[in-house]
Amino acid sequence: MRSEELIALAEQYGAHNYAPLPVVLARGDNATVWDVEGHAYTDFLSGYSALNFGHSNPRFLAAAREQLNLLTLSSRAFYNDQFGPFCHELCSLFGYETALVMNSGAEAVETALKAARRWALDVKQIPDGEAEIIVMDNNFSGRTISLISFSTSADYRRGFGPLTPGFKIVPFGDVAALSSAITAKTCAVMFEPIQGEGGVILPPIGYMRAIREITRRENVLLIADEIQTGLGRTGALLCCDHENIKADIVILGKSLGGGIVPISAILAGREIMNVFNPGSHGSTFGGNPFACAIAREVIRFIQQTRPHERAAVLGKQVLTQLQALKSKHVTAVRGQGLMIGIDIDPRSGSGKDFCKKLMHSGILCKDTRAQTLRLAPPLTIPESQLFSGIETVLNILQAP
């Protein structure tokens, strides 16, 4: 079927909860994808970092094929031979004692919130139902009822009330505001080290270290949502590593599944994780052997190829080129590693307008917050393809 026919079917029978660019993809290999007509594009979105290690990574496909012939699902009603080794390897990679494995990123965030609330009751002895969790404005953690309840985007919240109470919102990057918001009922502070969906917003230097010190002093858990920023995207294994801090709970997802399956997890110390007892939390597919086998190969891939180090080097080169750009269309460029945001002047059009221009020139990326282009190619992209793509971006942005 042609692209037009496939788009028409999607629009007729699918819910309109996305507004995709008019391209229908059928195949992918590392940083290149092809539409149904055979036109090639360079992927500068990477599935919102779910494809950090490229499309159809042969190592992950081999792990998937091997596990497909053995066991794909058992549920956590039984042990399986992939779950325990995966948890051990994941905890060892990041230096944590325990893992709780789920599927989507939103599920992992919900898991972290539940852990913090029960820790508030069992450990900090905040009365049940009175614990508060501090979050940052301009955040994005997912679209469940509880997660949109602390969003500051009206589009995410409209019509979905009543919303979940128990959250307090402070400005991202403002240490003083965070410190003053903490009360005796505060059990946790949750933040994204870089706000990806919020426009690739970086905090001030020293911010993460400061909030780590505050939360430790006040006996408040620090939760780092590293779903987009983790696993090498920003030039470090975790974005928190840039300031040498360790959150009490770290949330992982997206590229943990190698671009093949959804798998997510929270990592924490045993004191925190022990608040869960059998029946208090779970998922039929969470920790399934198929996803765990693929994620174990992802861990080996990271250990052996160290893609975060490559992202750090290439990211600096790309940022240098983009920040030197003189364009009437661009008001700001920022980023870390291969996670880059370009703000478009509203007088020149919207971010989506420029995404369409780039699409017609063979580059696929996505806008956010209306005016920001996000560039996040696979960390495995060949250098020649990366810089050829950046040259295309520069040409589009320099056009009259």
Secondary structure as UniProt FT lines:
FT   HELIX           3..13
FT   STRAND          25..30
FT   STRAND          32..35
FT   TURN            36..37
FT   STRAND          40..43
FT   HELIX           46..49
FT   TURN            50..53
FT   HELIX           58..68
FT   TURN            69..70
FT   TURN            76..77
FT   TURN            81..82
FT   HELIX           83..94
FT   STRAND          98..102
FT   HELIX           105..122
FT   TURN            128..129
FT   STRAND          132..136
FT   TURN            137..138
FT   HELIX           145..148
FT   TURN            149..150
FT   HELIX           154..157
FT   TURN            158..159
FT   STRAND          167..170
FT   TURN            172..173
FT   HELIX           175..181
FT   TURN            184..185
FT   STRAND          186..191
FT   TURN            196..199
FT   TURN            205..206
FT   HELIX           207..217
FT   TURN            218..219
FT   STRAND          221..225
FT   TURN            227..234
FT   HELIX           239..243
FT   STRAND          249..252
FT   HELIX           254..257
FT   TURN            258..260
FT   STRAND          264..268
FT   HELIX           270..273
FT   TURN            274..275
FT   TURN            278..279
FT   TURN            286..287
FT   HELIX           289..305
FT   HELIX           307..323
FT   TURN            328..329
FT   STRAND          330..336
FT   TURN            337..338
FT   STRAND          339..344
FT   HELIX           346..348
FT   HELIX           351..360
FT   TURN            361..362
FT   STRAND          363..364
FT   STRAND          366..368
FT   TURN            369..371
FT   STRAND          372..375
FT   TURN            379..380
FT   HELIX           383..398
//
